[in-house]
Amino acid sequence: MGNFKFYAQIPEAAYRAQELFFQLGYVWHDTKCQTPMTFDKPCWYSSFEDGDLTCDKTDVNHAHLEVTLQKLQEMVVLKRNDVKDANVTDGTHFSLYQASDNRLYFYAESANEWIISDLSGDEKTLAKLKPINQNQDQGLISGAEALRALADGKSIEWQDDNGIWWPLGVGWTWNQIVNSLNGIQALRLKPQTIKLELEIPAPFEPKTGEMYWFISPFFSTGYDHCTFSNDIADKLHIQYGAWRLEEEMKQVAAAWRKGIKVLNNA
């Protein structure tokens, strides 16, 4: 938690700022909830060390550090500690995240968190970094398709020049939506998430010399086994869990296949 502030001049920025502050754990000062506020005019969002969030029409918290949406997004990344957020590579097996201020973080698997690297600011290290090509977003739609989807009550998102997706049409009139489509490069239906619950035997953490079973796509059974030696191969094998007995592994594979069928039929 900290003393930050962000100035929102348009609805998209306001809603995105609220979303990011909520993901960081902040709640509204007066209601102690995270219900999004309707945008009617430019305003300042200010966060405090005690976890409170306020919205003011003028900048009343002059000592707060003003941040951008990109900075808030980076704060969210560092808070959630997900190795999948790695965005650069130096050619080694380390998972790295580079912030907009060139601070470099490495993912400590033992602690499951991003830790600032001693090499942050080292020009030779930064010169070796290469961006990780993220998978391109699928399911892009045309402007006409977006209008039909909105008319059907579906949620649409548009992408800005920085690759950030924003809700389309929130707080807009229909004419504003139609006129805005000319300058938008990419549109998509808002991604939907499906909750999947699996009942499987509890995995375990194998020790050196112990045999374990793991999920594998290279066998028709869907699994394989190995003896743990704490090397790179073991870390790849057990990234989705390890089980002591083949019978347990069979239950895991069966539950996973059943879950995939549920997703396909959703």
Secondary structure as UniProt FT lines:
FT   STRAND          4..8
FT   HELIX           11..23
FT   TURN            24..25
FT   STRAND          27..28
FT   TURN            29..31
FT   STRAND          43..47
FT   TURN            49..50
FT   STRAND          52..56
FT   TURN            62..63
FT   STRAND          65..66
FT   HELIX           69..80
FT   HELIX           83..85
FT   STRAND          88..89
FT   STRAND          96..98
FT   TURN            100..101
FT   STRAND          104..108
FT   TURN            109..112
FT   STRAND          113..116
FT   TURN            118..121
FT   HELIX           123..128
FT   STRAND          130..131
FT   STRAND          140..141
FT   HELIX           143..151
FT   TURN            152..153
FT   STRAND          156..159
FT   TURN            161..162
FT   STRAND          165..167
FT   TURN            170..171
FT   HELIX           174..180
FT   HELIX           181..183
FT   STRAND          187..189
FT   TURN            208..209
FT   STRAND          211..215
FT   TURN            217..218
FT   TURN            220..221
FT   STRAND          223..227
FT   HELIX           232..237
FT   HELIX           238..240
FT   HELIX           246..264
//
